[in-house]
Amino acid sequence: MALPKKLKNMNLYNDGVSYVGQCKTVTLPKLGRKLEAWRGGGMDGPVKVDLGHSDDGITLEWTLGGWDLTALRQYGAVSVSGVQLRWAGSIQRDDDEQVSAVEVVVRGRHEEIDMGDSEGGEDTEHKFNTACSYYKLTIDGSVEVEIDLLNFIFVVNGEDRLAAHRKAIGL
């Protein structure tokens, strides 16, 4: 029997600046594919064909307690990959005490900053929604998924799933 690995602690870094003690929550990006039904002649039913990454894009949502000028000053970044965020998580199984390091690195720009409610003597939180052009998931030092939308790169478990396509179009 094995128990699941659970997040025990985390930190978020914004362009190398640590948010230890300030980052309340991080919603890691959903990974989605755009699949559309295709039913050609001689087929008894449709199959979903893969048309690349989801139109919903890659988004990282995060919440800080209090005010942070680093992120506020990044608002309106011109480059689609102008901000780098790195989430580091420590996960552990409670049956064998095994600890694993999980890291998600994204590059993008802040699509939305929600300054929240302001009331004297009450907690203050700011919520950020960062639209990403790059995503990399690393577990215990092994890159599991890497998506670089600008450079037409999509790697899963060491397999570059777009290499043949890049070659076919001369990239």
N, C-alpha and C positions, 0 to 999 in steps of 0.2 A: 504494500500500500504506500502511496506517496501523497503528500499534501501539496496543494498548489503553491507556486511562488507568489508572494504578495509584496507590494510596495511597502517598504519600511521607512524610507526617507528619500528626499529629493532636493535638488537645487536647480535654479535657472540662472543662466549667464547671458547677458546682453552685450554683444561685442566684447566679451571677456570680463565684463563687470559682473561680479557675483551678487545675486539677490538673496543670499542666505539671511534668514530672519525676516525677509520682506515678501517673498513669493508665497501666496496662499494656495493657489490652485493653478494647474496646467491641464488643459484638455489637448492631448496629443492628436495630431492630424488623423483623420479618417483616410484610409487608402481605398480609392474606388476606381473601377474601370468603367468605361462607357461600352455597354453591351446592347446591341440592337438585334431584334428578331429578323431572321432571313428565312424565307421559305421559297425555294426555287422549284421549278418543274421536276416532277418525279420524287419529291420529298413528301413524306406522310405527315410532316409537322415542322414547325420552325425550330431553328437552332439560333442561339445567341452568338453573333459574331463580335469579336473584340475590335473596337475602334480606338483604342488607346486609353489614356487616363480620363477620368470622369470630368465632365464639364463643371462640376462643383469646385474643382481645384483642390489645392492642399492648403489647409488653414490650421494655424496654431492659435489657441485661445488661452489667455493667461490673466491672472488677477494678482495685483500687488496691493498690500496694505499701505496706505499713505501715498505720498507724492513722490514721483521719480522724474527728475529732469532729463536723465539719459534717454528714456523712451519718448518723452514729450518732445524733445529736440529732434528726434528722428522722424516725427510726423511730417508727411509730405515728401519723404525721400524720393528723389527722382529715379534712381535705379531700381529695377524690379527685384534686384537681389542686394539691396543696399544695407540691410540689417541682418546680422547673424545672431541667432539664438541657439543656445545649447542647453538642453535639459538632461540632467544626470540623475538617474534613479538607482537606488539600492534595493534589490528585491531578495527575499529570503524564504526558504521553505522551513516550516516550523517542525518538521519531523527529523531532518538531518542537519539543520542549521546552515545549510549551504547558502552562501551569499553570492549573488550575481550582479554585475554592473550593467546597466542599460543606459544607452545614450542616444538621444535624438538631436541631430543638428539640422537646422533649417536656415535658409536665407530667403529674404523677401522684404516686404515693407508693410507698415501698419495700415490696415484698411480702416480700422475704426478704433477710437479711444473713447471709452465710456467713463466719464469722470464721476459717475454715481451721485448719490445724495450727499449734500454737505449740511451738517447740523452740528452746532457747537456741543462739545462734550460727548459726541458719538463717534463710532468707528468710521474710518474713511477708506474706501477701496476704489481702485481704478482698474477697469477691465480693458484688455487689449485684444484685438483680433488682427493677426498678422497673416496676410496672403503670401504664400511661399512659392518660389520658383525652384527650390532645391530642398531635398529631404534625404536624410541618411539615418538609418537605424542600425546601431551597433550593440551587440550583446556579448559580453565577456571578451571584447576585443575583436570580434568577428563581425564584419559588415554583412548584415542580413538583407537589407533593402537599401538601394540608392537610386534616387530619381533626380535627374538634372534636366528639367524641361527645356531650358535654353540650349543645352548642348546635345539633346536627343539621346540621353543615356538613361537606361532602365536596367538595373542589375538586381537580381534576386538570388541569394545563396551562391554568389560568385559567377552566375551566368548572366552575361550581357545580352539581354533579350532584344536589343535593337542593333547589335553589331552588323548583322547581315543587311538590315535596312539601310544603315549608314553607308555601307559599302556599295549597295545597289544604287544609291543616289549620289555617290561620289564624295561623301563626307569622311 
